[in-house]
Amino acid sequence: MNFEIAPESLDGTDTEIVELWNAAIGESFPIDIRLYRQQTPPSDEASALFVARNRGAARENAAPLGAVLVKVQPAGAVGGAKSDAETRTGYLSFIVVARDRRRGGIGGALLDRAESWCRDRGATSIRLGSDYRHFFPGLPVDDSAVSKTTRAFFEKRGYVPGSIEYDLEADLRDIDLGPSAEAAFAAPGYRFSLCGDELRAAALDFLSKTFPGRWRREIAEAFDAGMEGTDLALALDVKSGLPVGFARICGEGSARLGPGLFWRGLLGGHAGALGPIGIDPAHRGKGLGLALLRGSLASLKSRGTRRVVIDWTDLAGFYGKLGFAPWKAYLGMTKRF
């Protein structure tokens, strides 16, 4: 092989990897250094970046030819209920290869290295995307020849396809949401509110009880990173004053980018994101989910937001009631060791 693969630090290669990424897939999934750093935690024993470079070249003259970020996480870290002792799963967060070096064995060699690293750490399977601090929910798919070739690449290596999920997109200028978020919400017995400081503890307590795991952890980390209460919408029970539903919303100026804004370079200015969104099971069946969705979108619209993306969902029919349509598609794929 005329290339070699070695582990490298995430923070020491960030500019190079972003440049490689954008040259390889930036027309469909443009990334910037802000997003890359947000979604790649400091190197630790639970993650590894492997980079392919020309064999024997001096480091300063050897631009990356390809890279893969791989993680091993217990099911509970990604939202499941099983403990670390019961199962460990590997996650291929991303794999990119320079356009002019494809079909030269680099992708396969990077994948082999990532899988071996996962097995050495006790993983019994590996998934494409969907990791904690993910970039993709699964393998991006569309009708292009490149997409079909990429899917075949993974299937040939034992990855089994699962379900397809979507990022959905709509223009808020095309949706009638009324004069205010409160008017758009309109759910008897409940009221809409953004999460001011006085509601933060109650909101986190609600998430701990109702949506423990990934969603609670993501919201708590976003608050720690400086997220304002205006980026968390709540449905409050009028009698108790406590949250019974939540929706994360954000814009380009938010302290932490929500997944719906990952590919904001394709959305033009004034873009926004919504998700996750959830209602306490004890309060479902009353139209509260749609009310919270409408109120949250109205809040975004009041900020001047235009195009909004709801990420990683299979509920296209539900969100379609307000005009959301599929924008990006992702195929779940898993390989068992």
Residue pairs with C-beta under 8 A, 6 or more apart in sequence:
1 55
1 105
1 109
2 54
2 55
3 52
3 53
3 54
3 55
3 65
3 101
3 104
3 106
3 109
4 52
4 53
4 54
4 55
4 56
5 50
5 51
5 52
5 109
5 110
5 113
6 50
6 51
6 53
7 48
7 49
7 50
7 51
8 49
8 50
8 51
9 43
9 49
10 40
10 41
10 42
10 43
10 47
10 49
10 69
11 37
11 40
11 42
11 43
13 49
13 51
13 64
13 67
14 33
14 36
14 37
14 40
15 33
16 63
16 64
17 36
17 49
17 51
17 64
17 67
17 96
18 31
18 32
18 33
18 36
20 63
20 64
20 66
20 67
20 96
20 98
21 29
21 31
21 36
21 94
21 96
22 30
22 31
23 98
23 99
24 96
24 97
24 98
24 99
25 96
28 140
28 263
29 135
29 136
29 140
29 262
29 263
30 263
30 265
30 266
31 135
31 262
32 265
34 257
35 257
35 262
38 133
38 256
38 257
39 93
39 133
39 134
39 135
40 47
40 49
40 69
40 133
41 47
41 133
43 49
45 121
46 71
46 72
46 73
47 69
47 70
47 71
47 72
47 93
48 69
48 70
48 71
48 114
48 117
49 67
49 68
49 69
50 67
50 68
50 70
50 110
50 113
50 114
50 117
51 64
51 66
51 67
52 64
52 65
52 66
52 67
52 97
52 106
52 109
52 110
53 59
53 62
53 63
53 64
53 65
54 62
54 65
64 98
65 97
65 98
65 101
65 106
66 95
66 96
66 97
66 98
66 101
66 106
66 107
66 110
67 94
67 95
67 96
67 110
68 92
68 94
68 95
68 96
68 110
68 111
68 113
68 114
69 92
69 93
69 94
69 95
70 90
70 91
70 92
70 93
70 114
70 117
70 118
70 126
71 90
71 91
71 93
71 131
71 132
72 88
72 89
72 90
72 91
72 117
72 118
72 121
72 122
72 123
73 88
73 89
73 91
73 131
73 132
74 82
74 83
74 84
74 87
74 88
74 89
75 81
75 82
75 83
75 86
75 87
75 88
75 89
76 82
76 83
76 84
76 213
77 132
77 214
77 217
78 89
78 91
78 130
78 131
78 132
78 213
78 214
79 213
79 214
79 215
80 213
81 213
87 124
88 121
88 122
88 123
88 124
89 123
89 124
89 125
89 126
89 127
90 114
90 115
90 117
90 118
90 119
90 121
90 123
90 125
90 126
90 127
91 126
91 127
91 128
91 129
91 130
91 131
91 134
92 111
92 114
92 126
92 127
92 128
92 129
93 129
93 131
93 133
93 134
93 135
93 136
94 129
94 135
94 136
95 107
95 110
95 111
95 114
97 106
97 107
97 110
98 106
107 153
108 153
108 157
111 157
114 126
115 126
115 335
115 337
118 126
118 337
119 337
123 337
124 336
124 337
125 334
125 335
125 336
125 337
126 334
126 335
126 337
127 138
127 332
127 333
127 334
128 136
128 138
128 139
128 154
128 159
128 331
128 332
128 333
128 334
129 135
129 136
129 137
129 138
129 139
129 330
129 332
130 136
130 137
130 138
130 332
132 214
132 217
134 259
135 262
136 330
137 165
137 311
137 312
137 330
137 332
138 162
138 164
138 165
138 330
138 331
138 332
138 333
139 150
139 151
139 154
139 330
139 331
139 332
139 333
140 147
140 328
140 329
140 330
141 147
141 151
141 164
141 329
141 330
141 331
142 329
151 161
151 331
151 333
154 333
154 335
155 161
155 333
157 335
158 335
159 333
159 334
159 335
160 333
160 334
160 335
161 331
161 332
161 333
162 331
162 332
162 333
162 334
163 314
163 331
163 332
164 314
164 329
164 330
164 331
164 332
165 312
165 313
165 314
165 329
165 330
165 332
166 312
166 313
166 314
166 316
166 326
166 327
166 328
166 329
166 330
167 259
167 260
167 263
167 309
167 310
167 311
167 312
167 313
167 326
167 327
167 328
167 329
167 330
168 309
168 310
168 313
168 316
168 319
168 320
168 324
168 325
168 326
168 327
169 267
169 307
169 308
169 309
169 310
169 324
169 325
169 326
169 327
170 307
170 308
170 319
170 322
170 323
170 324
170 325
171 306
171 307
171 308
171 323
172 272
172 297
172 300
172 301
172 305
172 306
172 307
172 308
173 306
174 323
175 297
175 301
175 322
175 323
177 184
177 294
177 297
177 298
177 301
178 184
178 298
180 298
180 302
181 192
181 233
181 295
181 296
181 298
181 299
181 302
182 191
182 192
182 295
183 298
184 192
184 291
184 294
184 295
184 297
184 298
185 191
185 192
185 235
185 291
185 292
185 294
185 295
185 298
186 291
186 294
187 235
187 286
187 287
187 288
187 291
187 292
189 237
189 238
189 239
189 286
190 235
190 236
190 237
190 238
190 244
190 283
190 288
190 291
191 235
191 236
191 238
192 233
192 234
192 235
192 236
192 291
192 292
192 295
193 199
193 233
193 234
193 236
194 229
194 230
194 232
194 233
194 234
194 299
195 203
195 229
195 230
195 232
195 233
195 234
196 229
197 229
199 229
199 234
199 243
200 223
200 229
202 242
202 243
203 219
203 232
203 234
203 243
203 246
204 216
204 219
204 220
204 223
206 242
206 243
206 244
206 246
206 280
207 215
207 216
207 219
207 220
207 246
208 216
210 278
210 280
210 281
211 246
211 276
211 278
215 276
215 278
218 248
218 276
219 227
219 232
219 246
219 248
221 256
222 231
222 248
222 255
222 256
225 255
225 256
226 255
226 256
227 250
227 254
227 255
227 256
228 254
228 255
230 299
231 248
231 249
231 250
231 254
231 255
231 256
231 258
232 246
232 247
232 248
232 249
233 246
233 247
233 248
233 249
233 292
233 295
233 296
233 299
234 243
234 245
234 246
235 243
235 244
235 245
235 246
235 279
235 283
235 288
235 291
235 292
235 295
236 242
236 243
236 244
237 243
237 244
237 283
244 279
244 280
244 282
244 283
244 288
245 277
245 278
245 279
245 280
245 283
245 288
245 289
245 292
246 277
246 278
246 292
247 274
247 275
247 276
247 277
247 278
247 292
247 293
247 296
248 258
248 274
248 275
248 276
248 277
249 258
249 272
249 273
249 274
249 296
249 299
249 300
250 256
250 257
250 258
250 260
250 261
250 272
250 273
251 261
251 270
251 271
251 272
251 273
251 300
251 303
251 305
252 261
252 264
252 269
252 270
252 271
252 272
254 261
257 264
257 273
258 273
258 274
258 275
258 311
259 273
259 275
259 311
259 312
260 272
260 273
260 274
260 275
260 308
260 309
260 310
260 311
261 267
261 271
261 272
261 273
261 309
262 311
263 309
263 328
264 271
267 307
267 309
268 306
268 307
269 306
270 304
270 305
270 306
270 307
271 305
271 306
271 307
271 308
271 309
272 300
272 303
272 305
272 306
272 307
272 308
272 309
273 308
273 309
273 310
273 311
274 293
274 296
274 297
274 300
274 308
274 309
274 310
275 310
275 311
275 312
275 313
277 289
277 292
277 293
277 296
279 288
279 289
279 292
289 318
290 318
290 321
293 319
293 322
294 322
297 308
297 322
300 308
309 327
310 319
310 324
312 330
313 319
316 324
316 325
316 326
